[in-house]
C-alpha cells in the first residue's frame, strides 16, 4: 500500500476499478507500529526489578517468554520505559534496499521469535557523506515491503525499529551489545557472516557471538546470500569501505544495477519489482495524449538510469490491486508514463498532492 497524498481528479478509461484517492499523507514511518506490553503484573514487576545483564533465559533466572507480549484494545497500559523490541529477535544490518539478503535475516529471526529489523537513521549526516543519496526504497513504502515478507516469516510481518546513529556511533562493540541487552532488552540477534559493528566497525560476527553470550543474548550468524547471476565491479565508497563485497547480494549491487537500467537484475536482487514513488502536485502533472509527464524532483526514491522501460505498472494512490500497464521513459529531468488507461484532469493552480507508484518489471 502506498502511503501519502490527498484527493485528486483521475479518470480510468475502460477500467472497472477506479483508484481509491481518499488516503492520508504519512511523512515516513513510526519507530514501531505497535506497542509491546507484558501480559501480567507479575511479569511487569520481574522486568522492573531485574538487575541482571539479560532479561532472557539464563541459568537461575525466570525467563520472560516471547508470547508474554501482546496487543489489543483491552490490554493494560504499557510499562513505562519498556522497549518496543523487548523480548524480540532483532536482525542487524544496513537495510537500505530491503533485498533478498535482508529478507533472509528476517526469515531466520522469525523462526526464533518475534522478528524486528534494527535500522540506524542519520548515518549520512553524522558521517558527512556527500552528495546525499536517494534511498532505494521510499521511506513511506518500507512497511509495504516488510508486509510482503510475512508469508515467509510465519505470517508475521517484521517491524522496523529505528535508532539514531548519533546515539550509538561512539559505542565500542561491548557497549553496543550492552545497549541491546539492558536498554532494548532483546532476547536474540541475527546477523550475516560479514557483519561489522561498534566504533569504526571494530567488531565482527565472532565477537558479536562472544559478547551476546556474555550478556545472555542468543546470537545467530547466517551465511551471506550470494549473487549467483552477476558480479559487479565494486566502486568503493565511504559507506562500503568497511565491508567490501565478496559476491554477496548487497544494496551497492542494487544501486549499480539501477544505474545501468538493468531492472530485471534489480528484481532478482530485491525479490520483487523495484517500485519508484512520486509525490506530485496535480498542477505539476502534464497529460498529453496518453503521455503523463512529471519532474524527477518529485521522486521519493532512486529511479533506474535514463532509458525506455516497457512492461511497467502504474499504481495510482493506494490501489495496489489494480495496477495499470504502461511504458516509462526516464531522463535526467522528467519521468514520462505512456498509457491509455489513465487520464488526469488537472486544474490550474491545484495544490493537492498525489502519490504515484511505478513498478519496473
C-alpha positions as CSV (number, residue, x, y, z in Angstrom):
1,X,0.0,0.0,0.0
2,X,1.3,3.4,-0.9
3,X,1.1,6.0,1.9
4,X,0.5,9.6,1.3
5,X,-1.4,12.0,-0.9
6,X,-4.8,13.6,-1.0
7,X,-7.8,13.6,-3.3
8,X,-7.3,14.2,-7.0
9,X,-9.2,14.1,-10.2
10,X,-8.4,10.9,-12.0
11,X,-10.2,9.0,-14.7
12,X,-9.5,5.4,-15.7
13,X,-10.5,4.6,-19.3
14,X,-12.2,1.2,-19.5
15,X,-11.1,0.5,-16.0
16,X,-13.6,-1.3,-13.9
17,X,-12.0,-0.5,-10.6
18,X,-11.0,3.2,-10.1
19,X,-8.3,4.0,-7.7
20,X,-9.1,4.9,-4.1
21,X,-7.9,8.5,-3.6
22,X,-9.1,9.4,-0.1
23,X,-5.9,8.5,1.7
24,X,-4.0,10.5,4.2
25,X,-0.4,11.6,3.9
26,X,2.3,9.9,6.1
27,X,5.7,11.6,6.0
28,X,7.5,8.4,7.0
29,X,7.0,5.5,9.3
30,X,7.0,5.3,13.0
31,X,9.7,3.6,15.0
32,X,7.4,0.9,15.9
33,X,3.9,0.2,14.5
34,X,2.6,-1.2,17.8
35,X,3.4,-1.2,21.5
36,X,4.6,-4.4,23.2
37,X,3.1,-5.0,26.6
38,X,3.8,-7.6,29.3
39,X,0.7,-9.7,29.9
40,X,0.7,-9.7,33.7
41,X,1.5,-7.5,36.6
42,X,3.8,-10.2,37.9
43,X,5.9,-10.1,34.8
44,X,5.9,-6.4,34.9
45,X,7.4,-6.5,38.4
46,X,10.0,-9.0,37.3
47,X,11.1,-6.8,34.5
48,X,11.3,-3.7,36.6
49,X,13.2,-5.4,39.4
50,X,15.7,-7.4,37.3
51,X,19.2,-6.3,37.9
52,X,21.0,-8.9,35.8
53,X,22.6,-8.2,32.5
54,X,19.9,-10.1,30.5
55,X,16.2,-10.4,30.8
56,X,16.2,-13.5,28.7
57,X,16.5,-17.1,29.9
58,X,19.8,-17.8,31.7
59,X,20.6,-20.4,34.4
60,X,18.9,-19.5,37.6
61,X,16.6,-16.9,36.1
62,X,12.9,-16.8,35.4
63,X,12.6,-16.1,31.6
64,X,10.2,-13.7,30.0
65,X,8.7,-15.8,27.2
66,X,8.2,-14.4,23.7
67,X,4.4,-14.8,23.9
68,X,4.1,-12.7,27.1
69,X,3.7,-9.6,24.9
70,X,0.5,-8.9,23.1
71,X,-1.6,-6.1,21.7
72,X,-5.2,-5.3,21.9
73,X,-7.7,-2.6,22.9
74,X,-8.3,-4.2,26.3
75,X,-4.6,-4.5,27.2
76,X,-3.3,-2.6,30.2
77,X,-1.2,0.5,29.8
78,X,2.4,-0.3,28.6
79,X,5.1,-0.4,31.2
80,X,6.8,2.9,31.3
81,X,10.2,2.8,29.5
82,X,9.6,-0.7,28.0
83,X,11.5,-1.0,24.7
84,X,9.3,-1.7,21.7
85,X,11.6,-4.6,20.7
86,X,11.8,-6.1,24.2
87,X,11.7,-9.9,24.1
88,X,12.2,-9.9,20.3
89,X,14.7,-11.3,17.9
90,X,16.5,-8.4,16.1
91,X,18.1,-8.6,12.7
92,X,21.2,-6.4,12.4
93,X,22.4,-4.8,9.2
94,X,22.1,-1.8,6.9
95,X,18.6,-2.2,5.4
96,X,18.7,0.4,2.6
97,X,17.4,-1.8,-0.2
98,X,15.4,-4.4,1.7
99,X,16.9,-7.0,-0.7
100,X,16.7,-10.8,-0.5
101,X,19.7,-10.9,1.9
102,X,17.9,-8.7,4.3
103,X,14.8,-10.8,3.9
104,X,16.7,-13.9,4.8
105,X,17.8,-12.3,8.1
106,X,14.1,-11.5,8.8
107,X,13.1,-15.1,8.0
108,X,15.7,-16.5,10.4
109,X,14.6,-14.1,13.1
110,X,11.0,-15.2,12.7
111,X,12.0,-18.8,13.1
112,X,13.3,-18.0,16.6
113,X,10.9,-15.4,17.9
114,X,9.2,-12.1,17.1
115,X,11.2,-10.6,14.2
116,X,12.4,-7.0,14.1
117,X,14.8,-5.0,11.9
118,X,17.1,-2.7,13.8
119,X,17.9,0.3,11.5
120,X,20.1,3.3,12.0
121,X,19.0,6.7,10.8
122,X,21.1,9.8,10.1
123,X,24.3,8.0,9.2
124,X,24.9,10.2,6.1
125,X,24.5,13.4,8.1
126,X,26.7,12.2,11.0
127,X,29.5,10.8,8.8
128,X,29.3,13.6,6.3
129,X,28.6,11.5,3.2
130,X,28.3,13.7,0.1
131,X,26.5,14.1,-2.0
132,X,23.4,12.8,-0.2
133,X,21.9,9.7,-2.0
134,X,18.3,9.0,-2.7
135,X,17.0,5.9,-0.8
136,X,16.4,2.7,-2.8
137,X,13.1,2.1,-1.1
138,X,10.9,5.2,-0.4
139,X,10.5,5.7,3.3
140,X,6.7,5.6,3.1
141,X,6.9,2.3,1.1
142,X,9.0,0.3,3.5
143,X,6.1,-1.1,5.5
144,X,4.5,-2.4,2.3
145,X,7.7,-4.3,1.5
146,X,8.0,-5.7,5.0
147,X,4.4,-6.8,5.0
148,X,5.1,-8.7,1.8
149,X,7.7,-10.8,3.7
150,X,5.1,-12.0,6.2
151,X,4.3,-15.2,4.1
152,X,8.0,-16.2,4.6
153,X,8.1,-15.2,8.2
154,X,5.4,-17.4,9.7
155,X,2.7,-14.9,8.7
156,X,4.3,-12.2,10.8
157,X,5.5,-9.0,9.1
158,X,8.8,-7.9,10.6
159,X,8.7,-4.5,12.3
160,X,11.4,-1.9,11.6
161,X,12.7,-0.1,14.7
162,X,14.9,3.0,14.2
163,X,17.8,4.2,16.3
164,X,19.5,7.5,15.7
165,X,23.0,6.7,14.5
166,X,24.4,9.6,16.5
167,X,23.4,7.8,19.7
168,X,25.4,4.7,19.0
169,X,28.2,5.9,16.9
170,X,30.9,6.1,19.6
171,X,29.9,2.8,21.3
172,X,32.5,0.1,21.2
173,X,31.4,-3.5,20.5
174,X,30.8,-4.4,24.1
175,X,28.8,-1.2,24.8
176,X,26.7,-1.8,21.7
177,X,25.7,-5.3,22.9
178,X,25.2,-4.0,26.4
179,X,22.7,-1.5,24.9
180,X,20.9,-4.3,23.1
181,X,20.6,-6.2,26.4
182,X,20.0,-3.6,29.1
183,X,18.2,-0.8,27.2
184,X,16.5,-2.5,24.3
185,X,16.1,-5.8,26.2
186,X,16.2,-8.1,23.1
187,X,16.4,-11.8,23.5
188,X,18.4,-12.6,20.4
189,X,20.1,-11.2,17.3
190,X,20.6,-12.4,13.8
191,X,23.4,-11.1,11.6
192,X,25.3,-12.0,8.4
193,X,28.7,-13.6,8.5
194,X,30.3,-10.3,7.3
195,X,28.5,-8.1,9.8
196,X,30.6,-5.4,11.4
197,X,29.6,-3.3,14.4
198,X,30.9,-0.9,17.1
199,X,33.0,2.2,16.7
200,X,34.9,2.3,13.4
201,X,33.3,-1.2,12.7
202,X,35.8,-2.7,15.0
203,X,33.7,-5.8,15.9
204,X,32.9,-8.7,13.7
205,X,30.4,-11.6,13.8
206,X,32.6,-13.8,16.0
207,X,32.9,-11.0,18.6
208,X,29.1,-10.5,18.4
209,X,28.6,-14.1,19.3
210,X,31.0,-13.9,22.2
211,X,29.6,-10.7,23.6
212,X,26.0,-11.9,23.3
213,X,26.8,-15.0,25.2
214,X,28.3,-12.9,27.9
215,X,25.2,-10.8,28.1
216,X,22.8,-13.7,27.9
217,X,21.5,-12.9,24.4
218,X,21.2,-15.6,21.8
219,X,23.2,-14.8,18.6
220,X,22.7,-16.4,15.2
221,X,25.1,-15.9,12.3
222,X,23.9,-16.9,8.9
223,X,25.8,-17.2,5.6
224,X,25.6,-14.4,3.1
225,X,23.0,-14.7,0.3
226,X,25.3,-14.8,-2.8
227,X,24.6,-13.3,-6.1
228,X,24.7,-16.3,-8.4
229,X,23.9,-14.4,-11.6
230,X,26.2,-11.4,-11.9
231,X,29.3,-10.0,-10.2
232,X,29.6,-6.2,-10.4
233,X,32.9,-4.3,-10.1
234,X,32.7,-2.6,-6.7
235,X,33.3,1.1,-6.6
236,X,34.3,1.7,-3.0
237,X,32.6,4.5,-1.2
238,X,32.8,5.8,2.3
239,X,29.9,3.5,3.2
240,X,31.4,0.4,1.7
241,X,35.0,0.9,2.9
242,X,34.4,-1.3,6.0
243,X,32.5,-4.0,4.2
244,X,33.9,-4.9,0.8
245,X,31.8,-7.1,-1.4
246,X,32.7,-10.8,-1.9
247,X,29.9,-11.6,-4.3
248,X,27.1,-11.3,-1.9
249,X,23.8,-9.6,-2.6
250,X,24.1,-6.0,-1.4
251,X,22.5,-2.6,-1.6
252,X,25.6,-1.5,-3.6
253,X,24.8,-4.0,-6.3
254,X,21.2,-2.9,-6.4
255,X,22.3,0.7,-6.9
256,X,24.7,-0.3,-9.6
257,X,22.0,-2.3,-11.4
258,X,19.6,0.6,-11.2
259,X,22.1,3.0,-12.6
260,X,22.7,0.6,-15.5
261,X,19.0,0.3,-16.1
262,X,19.0,-3.5,-15.6
263,X,15.6,-3.7,-13.9
264,X,15.4,-7.5,-14.4
265,X,18.6,-7.9,-12.4
266,X,17.3,-5.5,-9.8
267,X,14.1,-7.6,-9.5
268,X,16.3,-10.7,-8.8
269,X,18.3,-8.9,-6.1
270,X,15.3,-7.4,-4.4
271,X,13.0,-10.4,-4.8
272,X,10.3,-8.1,-6.1
273,X,10.0,-5.4,-8.8
274,X,11.5,-2.1,-8.0
275,X,8.8,0.4,-7.1
276,X,9.5,4.1,-7.8
277,X,7.3,6.6,-5.9
278,X,6.4,10.1,-6.8
279,X,4.7,12.6,-4.6
280,X,3.5,15.2,-7.1
281,X,1.1,18.1,-7.1
282,X,-1.7,17.7,-9.6
283,X,-0.8,21.0,-11.3
284,X,2.7,19.7,-12.0
285,X,1.4,16.6,-13.9
286,X,1.3,17.1,-17.7
287,X,-1.1,14.8,-19.5
288,X,-0.9,14.9,-23.3
289,X,-2.5,12.2,-25.4
290,X,-1.7,9.2,-23.3
291,X,1.7,10.5,-22.1
292,X,1.9,11.6,-18.5
293,X,4.9,13.6,-17.5
294,X,6.2,14.7,-14.1
295,X,9.5,16.1,-12.9
296,X,12.1,13.8,-11.3
297,X,12.3,16.2,-8.4
298,X,9.0,14.7,-7.2
299,X,10.6,11.3,-6.8
300,X,11.0,9.9,-3.3
301,X,13.5,7.2,-4.1
302,X,16.1,6.2,-6.6
303,X,14.9,5.7,-10.3
304,X,16.6,3.5,-12.8
305,X,19.1,5.0,-15.2
306,X,17.9,7.1,-18.2
307,X,16.2,4.9,-20.8
308,X,12.9,3.4,-22.0
309,X,11.3,0.7,-19.9
310,X,8.5,-1.5,-21.2
311,X,6.2,-3.8,-19.3
312,X,5.9,-1.4,-16.3
313,X,2.9,-0.9,-14.0
314,X,1.4,2.3,-12.6
315,X,-0.2,2.3,-9.2
316,X,-2.5,5.3,-8.6
317,X,-2.9,6.2,-4.9
318,X,-3.2,3.0,-2.8
319,X,-4.9,0.9,-5.4
320,X,-2.3,-2.0,-5.4
321,X,-5.0,-4.4,-6.5
322,X,-5.4,-2.8,-9.9
323,X,-2.1,-1.7,-11.5
324,X,-2.2,-0.2,-14.9
325,X,0.1,-1.4,-17.7
326,X,2.4,1.3,-19.0
327,X,5.7,2.2,-20.6
328,X,8.1,4.5,-18.8
329,X,10.7,6.9,-20.2
330,X,13.3,8.2,-17.7
331,X,15.6,11.2,-18.4
332,X,17.6,13.4,-16.1
333,X,14.7,15.9,-15.5
334,X,11.5,14.2,-16.3
335,X,9.6,10.9,-16.0
336,X,7.2,10.1,-18.8
337,X,4.5,7.4,-18.4
338,X,2.8,6.2,-21.5
339,X,-0.6,4.6,-21.0
340,X,-4.1,4.8,-22.5
341,X,-5.8,3.7,-19.3
342,X,-5.3,6.7,-17.1
343,X,-6.2,10.4,-17.6
344,X,-5.6,13.3,-15.2
345,X,-7.9,16.2,-15.4
346,X,-5.7,18.8,-13.7
347,X,-6.9,22.3,-12.9
348,X,-4.6,25.3,-12.9
349,X,-3.2,26.1,-9.5
350,X,-4.3,22.8,-7.9
351,X,-2.1,22.3,-4.9
352,X,-3.3,18.8,-4.0
353,X,-0.7,16.1,-3.9
354,X,-1.0,12.6,-5.3
355,X,1.2,9.5,-4.9
356,X,2.0,7.5,-7.9
357,X,3.9,4.2,-7.9
358,X,5.8,2.9,-10.9
359,X,6.9,-0.7,-10.8
360,X,9.6,-1.8,-13.3
361,X,9.1,-5.4,-14.4
